[in-house]
């Protein structure tokens, strides 16, 4: 006859194994996230003398690590979908006539579902096959070696990049040295003015800023080192919340090396979470949604102002001049526990 003590030990063992299995399931699920996202824009009452308002609203993009489904647009004004010629970013384009503005503020809402997956490149075990000298996208790698308006590849940036990579032989060693320099030298600090423009020289000299400043310096130094690097921007999701409002954008970077392909980097998150420094050199978690990529963006129909420094918030012009009084709200809701 089996004793009560034996049955107690058996049940404890079963419960322990179940706990391990549940923990493993939760760990696996943290590598992917499914959620609904809401992007809302409000156009306030314009001055009565305003003759025309044009607005461009960025849309999310699908790629190997993110799938967009069921996108819907609610707008009292007709709109078209556009795409910029250089990077392929998609957006809504609206022309708001005077008659539509007479009723007061105009509200536009974009909603969609996102299946987001972790992007992790194991750098200690290169793929057996190279992926070729060009990406599968329309943008040639040479574009990601060229400067942008606020991401120069000469002067102090060139000197700094060469200094930090001196004596290193492989592109991966150079990339890691540049990443380490940015994470250890620049601090995440949004006090005062100057931060947030993604000005690589400002980040280099002030040694502080937000995610745009971290990654602009990283990208500029990488391009000097002959390593293609690109800028991506979207929104972060709190890893410990299932729904809520999102106060603002987040950006990150990728660089290209054979035989790995595009390798993810998040230098500003590595600064915030030093224990994850190794992870964010080669990894992007699923707690984000990508909208657009690139800098100095030219829209179609063309804006009359300068190319956009980056494109994550709506951009509008009133009678040909940039209009900065748009109101926006971003929120999310997880679909799976």
NUGU-437420 format. One record per residue (C-alpha): residue in one letter; y, x, z; residue number from 1; chain. Coordinates in steps of 0.1 Angstrom, whole numbers, padded with zeros to 4 digits. Layout:
<martors>
+------+-------+-------+-------+------+-------+
: fido :     y :     x :     z : selo : bavex :
+------+-------+-------+-------+------+-------+
:    A :     Y :     X :     Z :  NUM :     A :
...
+------+-------+-------+-------+------+-------+
</martors>
This chain:
<martors>
+------+-------+-------+-------+------+-------+
: fido :     y :     x :     z : selo : bavex :
+------+-------+-------+-------+------+-------+
:    X :  0000 :  0000 :  0000 :    1 :     A :
:    X :  0034 :  0013 : -0010 :    2 :     A :
:    X :  0058 :  0018 :  0019 :    3 :     A :
:    X :  0093 :  0004 :  0022 :    4 :     A :
:    X :  0106 :  0040 :  0024 :    5 :     A :
:    X :  0090 :  0048 : -0010 :    6 :     A :
:    X :  0107 :  0017 : -0026 :    7 :     A :
:    X :  0140 :  0026 : -0011 :    8 :     A :
:    X :  0138 :  0061 : -0026 :    9 :     A :
:    X :  0128 :  0047 : -0059 :   10 :     A :
:    X :  0158 :  0023 : -0060 :   11 :     A :
:    X :  0182 :  0051 : -0050 :   12 :     A :
:    X :  0168 :  0072 : -0079 :   13 :     A :
:    X :  0173 :  0043 : -0103 :   14 :     A :
:    X :  0208 :  0036 : -0092 :   15 :     A :
:    X :  0217 :  0073 : -0095 :   16 :     A :
:    X :  0203 :  0074 : -0131 :   17 :     A :
:    X :  0223 :  0043 : -0139 :   18 :     A :
:    X :  0254 :  0058 : -0125 :   19 :     A :
:    X :  0249 :  0089 : -0146 :   20 :     A :
:    X :  0243 :  0068 : -0177 :   21 :     A :
:    X :  0274 :  0048 : -0171 :   22 :     A :
:    X :  0295 :  0079 : -0165 :   23 :     A :
:    X :  0282 :  0093 : -0198 :   24 :     A :
:    X :  0290 :  0061 : -0216 :   25 :     A :
:    X :  0326 :  0061 : -0203 :   26 :     A :
:    X :  0329 :  0098 : -0212 :   27 :     A :
:    X :  0318 :  0091 : -0248 :   28 :     A :
:    X :  0341 :  0061 : -0251 :   29 :     A :
:    X :  0371 :  0082 : -0241 :   30 :     A :
:    X :  0367 :  0099 : -0275 :   31 :     A :
:    X :  0377 :  0067 : -0293 :   32 :     A :
:    X :  0401 :  0038 : -0287 :   33 :     A :
:    X :  0406 :  0004 : -0303 :   34 :     A :
:    X :  0439 : -0014 : -0297 :   35 :     A :
:    X :  0465 : -0037 : -0311 :   36 :     A :
:    X :  0500 : -0023 : -0317 :   37 :     A :
:    X :  0532 : -0042 : -0320 :   38 :     A :
:    X :  0564 : -0027 : -0336 :   39 :     A :
:    X :  0595 : -0050 : -0333 :   40 :     A :
:    X :  0629 : -0045 : -0348 :   41 :     A :
:    X :  0660 : -0065 : -0340 :   42 :     A :
:    X :  0691 : -0064 : -0362 :   43 :     A :
:    X :  0721 : -0075 : -0341 :   44 :     A :
:    X :  0751 : -0094 : -0354 :   45 :     A :
:    X :  0769 : -0072 : -0378 :   46 :     A :
:    X :  0807 : -0070 : -0383 :   47 :     A :
:    X :  0820 : -0099 : -0405 :   48 :     A :
:    X :  0833 : -0074 : -0431 :   49 :     A :
:    X :  0799 : -0058 : -0436 :   50 :     A :
:    X :  0787 : -0065 : -0472 :   51 :     A :
:    X :  0752 : -0051 : -0473 :   52 :     A :
:    X :  0725 : -0039 : -0450 :   53 :     A :
:    X :  0694 : -0020 : -0461 :   54 :     A :
:    X :  0666 : -0011 : -0438 :   55 :     A :
:    X :  0634 :  0010 : -0440 :   56 :     A :
:    X :  0607 :  0005 : -0414 :   57 :     A :
:    X :  0578 :  0030 : -0412 :   58 :     A :
:    X :  0542 :  0019 : -0413 :   59 :     A :
:    X :  0511 :  0035 : -0398 :   60 :     A :
:    X :  0487 :  0054 : -0420 :   61 :     A :
:    X :  0450 :  0056 : -0421 :   62 :     A :
:    X :  0432 :  0090 : -0423 :   63 :     A :
:    X :  0400 :  0106 : -0412 :   64 :     A :
:    X :  0407 :  0099 : -0375 :   65 :     A :
:    X :  0426 :  0066 : -0376 :   66 :     A :
:    X :  0419 :  0033 : -0394 :   67 :     A :
:    X :  0445 :  0006 : -0397 :   68 :     A :
:    X :  0434 : -0030 : -0400 :   69 :     A :
:    X :  0449 : -0065 : -0403 :   70 :     A :
:    X :  0485 : -0054 : -0406 :   71 :     A :
:    X :  0509 : -0084 : -0406 :   72 :     A :
:    X :  0546 : -0087 : -0410 :   73 :     A :
:    X :  0568 : -0115 : -0397 :   74 :     A :
:    X :  0603 : -0114 : -0412 :   75 :     A :
:    X :  0629 : -0140 : -0421 :   76 :     A :
:    X :  0640 : -0118 : -0449 :   77 :     A :
:    X :  0620 : -0108 : -0480 :   78 :     A :
:    X :  0607 : -0072 : -0480 :   79 :     A :
:    X :  0589 : -0048 : -0503 :   80 :     A :
:    X :  0565 : -0020 : -0494 :   81 :     A :
:    X :  0575 :  0015 : -0504 :   82 :     A :
:    X :  0561 :  0050 : -0503 :   83 :     A :
:    X :  0579 :  0083 : -0502 :   84 :     A :
:    X :  0571 :  0106 : -0532 :   85 :     A :
:    X :  0565 :  0138 : -0512 :   86 :     A :
:    X :  0543 :  0129 : -0483 :   87 :     A :
:    X :  0530 :  0095 : -0491 :   88 :     A :
:    X :  0545 :  0078 : -0460 :   89 :     A :
:    X :  0545 :  0040 : -0463 :   90 :     A :
:    X :  0573 :  0017 : -0451 :   91 :     A :
:    X :  0589 : -0017 : -0455 :   92 :     A :
:    X :  0621 : -0020 : -0473 :   93 :     A :
:    X :  0646 : -0049 : -0467 :   94 :     A :
:    X :  0679 : -0058 : -0482 :   95 :     A :
:    X :  0697 : -0083 : -0459 :   96 :     A :
:    X :  0722 : -0106 : -0476 :   97 :     A :
:    X :  0753 : -0119 : -0459 :   98 :     A :
:    X :  0739 : -0154 : -0459 :   99 :     A :
:    X :  0709 : -0143 : -0438 :  100 :     A :
:    X :  0731 : -0127 : -0412 :  101 :     A :
:    X :  0752 : -0158 : -0405 :  102 :     A :
:    X :  0726 : -0172 : -0382 :  103 :     A :
:    X :  0728 : -0144 : -0357 :  104 :     A :
:    X :  0704 : -0115 : -0350 :  105 :     A :
:    X :  0674 : -0110 : -0373 :  106 :     A :
:    X :  0640 : -0100 : -0359 :  107 :     A :
:    X :  0611 : -0083 : -0377 :  108 :     A :
:    X :  0577 : -0078 : -0362 :  109 :     A :
:    X :  0548 : -0057 : -0375 :  110 :     A :
:    X :  0514 : -0060 : -0358 :  111 :     A :
:    X :  0481 : -0042 : -0366 :  112 :     A :
:    X :  0448 : -0031 : -0352 :  113 :     A :
:    X :  0440 :  0006 : -0348 :  114 :     A :
:    X :  0406 :  0024 : -0345 :  115 :     A :
:    X :  0416 :  0058 : -0333 :  116 :     A :
:    X :  0391 :  0087 : -0329 :  117 :     A :
:    X :  0394 :  0121 : -0313 :  118 :     A :
:    X :  0402 :  0149 : -0337 :  119 :     A :
:    X :  0383 :  0180 : -0324 :  120 :     A :
:    X :  0377 :  0212 : -0343 :  121 :     A :
:    X :  0352 :  0236 : -0326 :  122 :     A :
:    X :  0368 :  0269 : -0333 :  123 :     A :
:    X :  0340 :  0290 : -0319 :  124 :     A :
:    X :  0316 :  0277 : -0345 :  125 :     A :
:    X :  0331 :  0277 : -0381 :  126 :     A :
:    X :  0317 :  0252 : -0406 :  127 :     A :
:    X :  0290 :  0267 : -0429 :  128 :     A :
:    X :  0309 :  0257 : -0460 :  129 :     A :
:    X :  0345 :  0263 : -0469 :  130 :     A :
:    X :  0365 :  0232 : -0479 :  131 :     A :
:    X :  0384 :  0249 : -0508 :  132 :     A :
:    X :  0419 :  0263 : -0511 :  133 :     A :
:    X :  0438 :  0229 : -0512 :  134 :     A :
:    X :  0437 :  0198 : -0491 :  135 :     A :
:    X :  0424 :  0166 : -0505 :  136 :     A :
:    X :  0458 :  0151 : -0502 :  137 :     A :
:    X :  0486 :  0150 : -0528 :  138 :     A :
:    X :  0507 :  0175 : -0509 :  139 :     A :
:    X :  0500 :  0211 : -0519 :  140 :     A :
:    X :  0494 :  0236 : -0491 :  141 :     A :
:    X :  0524 :  0256 : -0504 :  142 :     A :
:    X :  0547 :  0228 : -0491 :  143 :     A :
:    X :  0535 :  0235 : -0456 :  144 :     A :
:    X :  0546 :  0272 : -0460 :  145 :     A :
:    X :  0581 :  0263 : -0471 :  146 :     A :
:    X :  0611 :  0258 : -0447 :  147 :     A :
:    X :  0627 :  0225 : -0437 :  148 :     A :
:    X :  0663 :  0220 : -0428 :  149 :     A :
:    X :  0657 :  0225 : -0391 :  150 :     A :
:    X :  0625 :  0245 : -0395 :  151 :     A :
:    X :  0636 :  0278 : -0411 :  152 :     A :
:    X :  0613 :  0307 : -0419 :  153 :     A :
:    X :  0638 :  0336 : -0418 :  154 :     A :
:    X :  0662 :  0352 : -0393 :  155 :     A :
:    X :  0653 :  0351 : -0356 :  156 :     A :
:    X :  0623 :  0329 : -0363 :  157 :     A :
:    X :  0608 :  0354 : -0387 :  158 :     A :
:    X :  0614 :  0382 : -0363 :  159 :     A :
:    X :  0598 :  0363 : -0334 :  160 :     A :
:    X :  0568 :  0354 : -0354 :  161 :     A :
:    X :  0561 :  0389 : -0365 :  162 :     A :
:    X :  0566 :  0402 : -0330 :  163 :     A :
:    X :  0541 :  0378 : -0315 :  164 :     A :
:    X :  0515 :  0384 : -0342 :  165 :     A :
:    X :  0519 :  0422 : -0345 :  166 :     A :
:    X :  0486 :  0440 : -0346 :  167 :     A :
:    X :  0465 :  0408 : -0350 :  168 :     A :
:    X :  0442 :  0407 : -0379 :  169 :     A :
:    X :  0429 :  0372 : -0385 :  170 :     A :
:    X :  0449 :  0340 : -0391 :  171 :     A :
:    X :  0431 :  0323 : -0362 :  172 :     A :
:    X :  0442 :  0351 : -0338 :  173 :     A :
:    X :  0477 :  0348 : -0350 :  174 :     A :
:    X :  0477 :  0310 : -0346 :  175 :     A :
:    X :  0465 :  0313 : -0310 :  176 :     A :
:    X :  0491 :  0339 : -0302 :  177 :     A :
:    X :  0519 :  0317 : -0315 :  178 :     A :
:    X :  0505 :  0287 : -0297 :  179 :     A :
:    X :  0503 :  0306 : -0264 :  180 :     A :
:    X :  0538 :  0319 : -0269 :  181 :     A :
:    X :  0553 :  0284 : -0274 :  182 :     A :
:    X :  0534 :  0268 : -0245 :  183 :     A :
:    X :  0543 :  0296 : -0221 :  184 :     A :
:    X :  0579 :  0302 : -0231 :  185 :     A :
:    X :  0593 :  0267 : -0239 :  186 :     A :
:    X :  0595 :  0241 : -0211 :  187 :     A :
:    X :  0594 :  0204 : -0215 :  188 :     A :
:    X :  0629 :  0194 : -0204 :  189 :     A :
:    X :  0650 :  0165 : -0217 :  190 :     A :
:    X :  0681 :  0171 : -0196 :  191 :     A :
:    X :  0715 :  0176 : -0212 :  192 :     A :
:    X :  0720 :  0177 : -0249 :  193 :     A :
:    X :  0705 :  0195 : -0279 :  194 :     A :
:    X :  0669 :  0186 : -0274 :  195 :     A :
:    X :  0649 :  0161 : -0296 :  196 :     A :
:    X :  0662 :  0171 : -0330 :  197 :     A :
:    X :  0633 :  0194 : -0338 :  198 :     A :
:    X :  0656 :  0223 : -0343 :  199 :     A :
:    X :  0634 :  0254 : -0342 :  200 :     A :
:    X :  0663 :  0278 : -0337 :  201 :     A :
:    X :  0676 :  0258 : -0308 :  202 :     A :
:    X :  0641 :  0256 : -0292 :  203 :     A :
:    X :  0638 :  0294 : -0297 :  204 :     A :
:    X :  0670 :  0302 : -0279 :  205 :     A :
:    X :  0673 :  0274 : -0253 :  206 :     A :
:    X :  0635 :  0276 : -0246 :  207 :     A :
:    X :  0633 :  0239 : -0237 :  208 :     A :
:    X :  0631 :  0205 : -0253 :  209 :     A :
:    X :  0607 :  0177 : -0261 :  210 :     A :
:    X :  0577 :  0175 : -0284 :  211 :     A :
:    X :  0598 :  0178 : -0316 :  212 :     A :
:    X :  0613 :  0210 : -0304 :  213 :     A :
:    X :  0579 :  0225 : -0293 :  214 :     A :
:    X :  0563 :  0218 : -0326 :  215 :     A :
:    X :  0592 :  0227 : -0348 :  216 :     A :
:    X :  0591 :  0262 : -0333 :  217 :     A :
:    X :  0553 :  0264 : -0336 :  218 :     A :
:    X :  0554 :  0252 : -0372 :  219 :     A :
:    X :  0582 :  0276 : -0382 :  220 :     A :
:    X :  0564 :  0306 : -0366 :  221 :     A :
:    X :  0531 :  0297 : -0382 :  222 :     A :
:    X :  0547 :  0294 : -0417 :  223 :     A :
:    X :  0562 :  0328 : -0413 :  224 :     A :
:    X :  0527 :  0341 : -0405 :  225 :     A :
:    X :  0515 :  0327 : -0438 :  226 :     A :
:    X :  0496 :  0298 : -0422 :  227 :     A :
:    X :  0503 :  0263 : -0435 :  228 :     A :
:    X :  0514 :  0240 : -0407 :  229 :     A :
:    X :  0526 :  0204 : -0408 :  230 :     A :
:    X :  0545 :  0179 : -0385 :  231 :     A :
:    X :  0531 :  0145 : -0376 :  232 :     A :
:    X :  0547 :  0118 : -0355 :  233 :     A :
:    X :  0537 :  0084 : -0340 :  234 :     A :
:    X :  0534 :  0070 : -0305 :  235 :     A :
:    X :  0515 :  0079 : -0274 :  236 :     A :
:    X :  0492 :  0055 : -0254 :  237 :     A :
:    X :  0490 :  0060 : -0217 :  238 :     A :
:    X :  0454 :  0070 : -0210 :  239 :     A :
:    X :  0453 :  0051 : -0177 :  240 :     A :
:    X :  0467 :  0018 : -0190 :  241 :     A :
:    X :  0451 : -0009 : -0211 :  242 :     A :
:    X :  0483 : -0026 : -0223 :  243 :     A :
:    X :  0521 : -0023 : -0219 :  244 :     A :
:    X :  0553 : -0012 : -0235 :  245 :     A :
:    X :  0557 :  0023 : -0250 :  246 :     A :
:    X :  0592 :  0038 : -0244 :  247 :     A :
:    X :  0593 :  0062 : -0273 :  248 :     A :
:    X :  0576 :  0084 : -0299 :  249 :     A :
:    X :  0553 :  0115 : -0296 :  250 :     A :
:    X :  0548 :  0141 : -0322 :  251 :     A :
:    X :  0522 :  0169 : -0328 :  252 :     A :
:    X :  0512 :  0195 : -0354 :  253 :     A :
:    X :  0483 :  0207 : -0375 :  254 :     A :
:    X :  0476 :  0240 : -0392 :  255 :     A :
:    X :  0453 :  0248 : -0421 :  256 :     A :
:    X :  0426 :  0275 : -0421 :  257 :     A :
:    X :  0395 :  0280 : -0441 :  258 :     A :
:    X :  0367 :  0272 : -0435 :  259 :     A :
:    X :  0379 :  0247 : -0408 :  260 :     A :
:    X :  0404 :  0227 : -0427 :  261 :     A :
:    X :  0433 :  0211 : -0407 :  262 :     A :
:    X :  0432 :  0221 : -0370 :  263 :     A :
:    X :  0451 :  0199 : -0345 :  264 :     A :
:    X :  0476 :  0212 : -0319 :  265 :     A :
:    X :  0496 :  0195 : -0292 :  266 :     A :
:    X :  0518 :  0222 : -0276 :  267 :     A :
:    X :  0540 :  0199 : -0255 :  268 :     A :
:    X :  0510 :  0181 : -0240 :  269 :     A :
:    X :  0495 :  0215 : -0232 :  270 :     A :
:    X :  0526 :  0224 : -0213 :  271 :     A :
:    X :  0524 :  0191 : -0194 :  272 :     A :
:    X :  0487 :  0196 : -0187 :  273 :     A :
:    X :  0480 :  0233 : -0183 :  274 :     A :
:    X :  0443 :  0226 : -0175 :  275 :     A :
:    X :  0440 :  0213 : -0211 :  276 :     A :
:    X :  0457 :  0242 : -0229 :  277 :     A :
:    X :  0425 :  0252 : -0245 :  278 :     A :
:    X :  0417 :  0217 : -0255 :  279 :     A :
:    X :  0450 :  0211 : -0273 :  280 :     A :
:    X :  0445 :  0241 : -0295 :  281 :     A :
:    X :  0420 :  0224 : -0318 :  282 :     A :
:    X :  0420 :  0189 : -0303 :  283 :     A :
:    X :  0439 :  0157 : -0304 :  284 :     A :
:    X :  0428 :  0129 : -0280 :  285 :     A :
:    X :  0425 :  0093 : -0291 :  286 :     A :
:    X :  0455 :  0082 : -0270 :  287 :     A :
:    X :  0479 :  0081 : -0299 :  288 :     A :
:    X :  0487 :  0064 : -0332 :  289 :     A :
:    X :  0500 :  0083 : -0362 :  290 :     A :
:    X :  0528 :  0068 : -0383 :  291 :     A :
:    X :  0543 :  0094 : -0407 :  292 :     A :
:    X :  0543 :  0131 : -0414 :  293 :     A :
:    X :  0568 :  0157 : -0427 :  294 :     A :
:    X :  0605 :  0164 : -0423 :  295 :     A :
:    X :  0635 :  0160 : -0446 :  296 :     A :
:    X :  0621 :  0127 : -0459 :  297 :     A :
:    X :  0636 :  0110 : -0490 :  298 :     A :
:    X :  0630 :  0073 : -0492 :  299 :     A :
:    X :  0626 :  0050 : -0523 :  300 :     A :
:    X :  0649 :  0032 : -0529 :  301 :     A :
:    X :  0669 :  0062 : -0520 :  302 :     A :
:    X :  0690 :  0062 : -0489 :  303 :     A :
:    X :  0726 :  0072 : -0494 :  304 :     A :
:    X :  0726 :  0094 : -0462 :  305 :     A :
:    X :  0708 :  0127 : -0458 :  306 :     A :
:    X :  0670 :  0131 : -0459 :  307 :     A :
:    X :  0655 :  0118 : -0427 :  308 :     A :
:    X :  0649 :  0145 : -0401 :  309 :     A :
:    X :  0617 :  0126 : -0392 :  310 :     A :
:    X :  0607 :  0090 : -0396 :  311 :     A :
:    X :  0592 :  0070 : -0367 :  312 :     A :
:    X :  0621 :  0046 : -0359 :  313 :     A :
:    X :  0636 :  0022 : -0384 :  314 :     A :
:    X :  0664 :  0035 : -0405 :  315 :     A :
:    X :  0693 :  0013 : -0417 :  316 :     A :
:    X :  0725 :  0016 : -0437 :  317 :     A :
:    X :  0755 : -0008 : -0437 :  318 :     A :
:    X :  0776 : -0004 : -0468 :  319 :     A :
:    X :  0761 :  0030 : -0475 :  320 :     A :
:    X :  0767 :  0044 : -0440 :  321 :     A :
:    X :  0739 :  0049 : -0414 :  322 :     A :
:    X :  0737 :  0020 : -0389 :  323 :     A :
:    X :  0725 :  0031 : -0355 :  324 :     A :
:    X :  0726 : -0001 : -0335 :  325 :     A :
:    X :  0692 : -0014 : -0343 :  326 :     A :
:    X :  0670 : -0024 : -0314 :  327 :     A :
:    X :  0633 : -0017 : -0313 :  328 :     A :
:    X :  0604 : -0024 : -0290 :  329 :     A :
:    X :  0568 : -0010 : -0291 :  330 :     A :
:    X :  0538 : -0022 : -0272 :  331 :     A :
:    X :  0500 : -0021 : -0273 :  332 :     A :
:    X :  0469 : -0038 : -0259 :  333 :     A :
:    X :  0434 : -0023 : -0258 :  334 :     A :
:    X :  0407 : -0043 : -0274 :  335 :     A :
:    X :  0377 : -0027 : -0255 :  336 :     A :
:    X :  0373 : -0018 : -0219 :  337 :     A :
+------+-------+-------+-------+------+-------+
</martors>
